[in-house]
Amino acid sequence: MSEIEVSDELLRITEAIIFANGDPVTAERIARGAGVSVAEAHAAAKKLIRTYAVRDGALEILTLNGAYQLAVKSDYSEHIRKTLDEKKNTALSNAAMETLAIAAYNQPVTKSFIENIRGVDSSGVVNSLVEKELLEECGRLELPGRPIAYRTTDNFLRCFGLSSLDDLPEVITPEALAEQSSAESDDEQDQLTV
C-alpha cells in the first residue's frame, strides 16, 4: 500500500486545527475541518509528528487514544511552570495512585468498586482526581441507585506518558509473583550445588 501524498497546505491546515483545539483532536474532526478524507487526515497528522521530531524543537505532537495533540516536550515543563507562576506540582498520594491504578485496569468503575478493593472510603480521592482531570464521569450504571461510573482521561495518558491504555504495564498477580520468586530460588539453589 502506497503512502498518501500530503500537500504543504493540508499539513498547515492540520497543524492549525491541532494547535487551535488544544485538547486531543481526532482524525475525523481534522478531516471535517480540512475537507479531506480521514485517511488523508491521519497521513497529515503522522507527517506532522515526523516533522516535529526532525525539527528537534520544544514542541511535539502526541497521539492519545488515536487523537492528536500539540504539546510542549516534558524537558521544558519546569520552565513553563516557572513562567506561568503556578504552584509546584505535588506528587500524587499513594491513595490517588492506587485509585488511578484500579480505575485504569478496571474501567469503568464506581466509587463503591474502588472502595471495595482499597478497603477505605475513596470519595475524596476520586473527587480530587476528577478535579485534576485524571478521571472523568462516563455515565451511570444500570444498578440500584444508578451509581456514577468513572474512567481515566486523555490527561491521564499524557501525564503518565501513554498513548493508550494498551500501554499500561501487565498486572502481576500475587500467584505469579510467588511463582517467579520460587523459580529464582530454585535457580540460586542449582547454582550453589554445581
C-alpha positions as CSV (number, residue, x, y, z in Angstrom):
1,M,0.0,0.0,0.0
2,S,1.5,3.3,-1.0
3,E,1.7,6.3,1.3
4,I,-0.9,9.0,0.9
5,E,0.6,12.2,-0.5
6,V,0.1,15.2,1.8
7,S,0.3,18.7,0.4
8,D,2.0,21.5,2.3
9,E,-1.4,23.2,2.5
10,L,-3.0,20.2,4.2
11,L,-0.1,20.0,6.6
12,R,-0.5,23.7,7.6
13,I,-4.3,23.2,8.0
14,T,-3.8,20.1,10.1
15,E,-1.2,21.9,12.3
16,A,-3.6,24.8,12.7
17,I,-6.5,22.6,13.7
18,I,-4.4,20.6,16.2
19,F,-3.0,23.8,17.7
20,A,-6.3,25.6,17.9
21,N,-8.1,22.7,19.6
22,G,-5.7,22.5,22.5
23,D,-7.3,19.2,23.5
24,P,-6.7,16.0,21.6
25,V,-8.4,16.1,18.2
26,T,-9.5,13.0,16.2
27,A,-8.6,12.5,12.5
28,E,-12.3,12.6,11.8
29,R,-12.5,16.1,13.2
30,I,-9.4,17.1,11.3
31,A,-10.9,15.6,8.1
32,R,-14.1,17.6,8.5
33,G,-12.3,20.8,9.2
34,A,-9.9,20.3,6.3
35,G,-12.4,18.9,3.8
36,V,-10.4,15.7,3.3
37,S,-10.8,12.0,4.0
38,V,-10.0,10.5,7.4
39,A,-7.1,8.6,5.8
40,E,-5.6,11.9,4.5
41,A,-6.1,13.5,7.9
42,H,-4.2,10.6,9.6
43,A,-1.5,10.8,7.0
44,A,-1.1,14.6,7.6
45,A,-1.0,14.2,11.4
46,K,1.6,11.4,11.1
47,K,3.7,13.6,8.7
48,L,3.4,16.4,11.3
49,I,4.6,14.1,14.0
50,R,7.7,13.2,11.9
51,T,8.3,16.9,11.0
52,Y,8.2,18.0,14.7
53,A,10.6,15.1,15.6
54,V,13.1,16.2,12.9
55,R,12.9,19.9,14.0
56,D,14.1,18.8,17.4
57,G,12.3,21.8,18.9
58,A,10.4,22.3,22.2
59,L,7.0,21.1,20.8
60,E,5.8,17.6,19.8
61,I,2.5,16.1,18.6
62,L,1.2,13.4,20.9
63,T,-1.1,10.5,19.9
64,L,-3.6,9.9,22.7
65,N,-6.2,7.2,22.0
66,G,-5.9,7.8,18.3
67,A,-6.3,11.6,18.6
68,Y,-3.6,14.2,18.1
69,Q,-2.5,17.0,20.5
70,L,0.2,19.6,20.3
71,A,2.3,19.7,23.5
72,V,5.4,21.0,25.0
73,K,8.1,18.3,25.4
74,S,8.4,17.3,29.1
75,D,12.0,18.5,29.1
76,Y,10.6,22.1,29.2
77,S,7.8,21.6,31.7
78,E,9.8,23.1,34.6
79,H,10.4,26.3,32.6
80,I,6.8,26.5,31.7
81,R,5.7,26.1,35.4
82,K,8.1,28.9,36.5
83,T,6.9,31.2,33.7
84,L,3.2,30.7,34.5
85,D,3.9,31.2,38.2
86,E,2.0,28.0,39.0
87,K,2.3,26.3,42.3
88,K,4.8,23.5,42.2
89,N,3.1,20.3,41.2
90,T,2.7,18.0,44.1
91,A,3.2,14.3,43.7
92,L,0.0,12.2,43.8
93,S,-0.6,10.5,47.1
94,N,-0.4,6.7,47.5
95,A,-4.2,6.7,47.8
96,A,-4.5,8.6,44.5
97,M,-2.1,6.3,42.7
98,E,-4.0,3.2,44.0
99,T,-7.3,4.7,42.9
100,L,-5.9,5.5,39.4
101,A,-4.5,2.0,39.0
102,I,-7.8,0.5,40.0
103,A,-9.7,2.7,37.6
104,A,-7.2,2.3,34.7
105,Y,-7.2,-1.5,34.8
106,N,-11.0,-2.0,35.5
107,Q,-12.8,1.0,33.9
108,P,-15.5,2.0,34.0
109,V,-15.6,1.8,37.8
110,T,-17.7,3.2,40.6
111,K,-16.6,4.8,43.9
112,S,-18.1,1.7,45.6
113,F,-15.9,-0.6,43.4
114,I,-12.8,1.3,44.3
115,E,-13.7,1.4,48.0
116,N,-14.3,-2.4,48.0
117,I,-10.8,-3.0,46.6
118,R,-9.0,-0.4,48.7
119,G,-11.0,-1.2,51.9
120,V,-11.4,2.5,52.7
121,D,-13.7,5.4,51.8
122,S,-12.4,6.8,48.5
123,S,-14.8,9.6,47.7
124,G,-12.4,12.4,48.4
125,V,-9.6,10.8,46.4
126,V,-12.0,10.2,43.4
127,N,-13.3,13.8,43.6
128,S,-9.7,15.1,43.7
129,L,-8.7,13.0,40.6
130,V,-11.8,14.3,38.8
131,E,-10.7,17.9,39.6
132,K,-7.2,17.2,38.4
133,E,-8.8,15.8,35.2
134,L,-7.2,12.4,35.6
135,L,-10.6,10.7,36.0
136,E,-13.9,11.7,34.5
137,E,-17.6,10.6,34.8
138,C,-18.7,8.4,31.9
139,G,-22.3,7.8,32.7
140,R,-24.3,5.8,35.2
141,L,-24.5,2.0,35.6
142,E,-27.8,0.2,35.4
143,L,-27.6,-0.9,39.0
144,P,-29.7,0.1,42.1
145,G,-29.1,3.7,42.9
146,R,-27.6,4.2,39.3
147,P,-24.1,4.9,40.5
148,I,-21.8,7.2,38.6
149,A,-19.1,5.3,36.5
150,Y,-15.6,6.8,36.1
151,R,-12.8,6.3,33.6
152,T,-9.4,7.7,33.0
153,T,-8.9,10.7,30.7
154,D,-6.6,11.7,27.9
155,N,-4.9,13.9,30.5
156,F,-4.1,10.7,32.5
157,L,-2.5,9.2,29.4
158,R,-0.4,12.4,28.8
159,C,0.7,12.7,32.4
160,F,1.9,9.0,32.5
161,G,3.4,9.1,29.0
162,L,1.0,6.6,27.5
163,S,-0.5,6.6,24.0
164,S,-3.4,4.4,25.1
165,L,-4.5,2.1,27.9
166,D,-2.9,-0.8,25.9
167,D,0.5,0.7,27.0
168,L,-0.2,0.0,30.7
169,P,2.2,-2.5,32.2
170,E,0.9,-6.0,32.7
171,V,-0.6,-6.7,36.1
172,I,1.5,-9.2,38.1
173,T,-0.8,-11.3,40.4
174,P,0.4,-12.4,43.8
175,E,0.4,-16.0,42.5
176,A,2.7,-15.1,39.5
177,L,5.0,-13.2,41.8
178,A,5.2,-16.2,44.2
179,E,5.9,-18.5,41.2
180,Q,8.6,-16.2,39.9
181,S,10.2,-16.0,43.4
182,S,10.1,-19.8,43.7
183,A,11.8,-20.2,40.2
184,E,14.5,-17.7,41.2
185,S,15.1,-19.6,44.4
186,D,15.4,-22.9,42.5
187,D,17.9,-21.3,40.1
188,E,20.0,-20.0,43.0
189,Q,19.9,-23.4,44.7
190,D,21.0,-25.1,41.4
191,Q,24.0,-22.6,41.1
192,L,25.1,-23.4,44.7
193,T,25.1,-27.2,44.1
194,V,27.2,-27.1,40.9
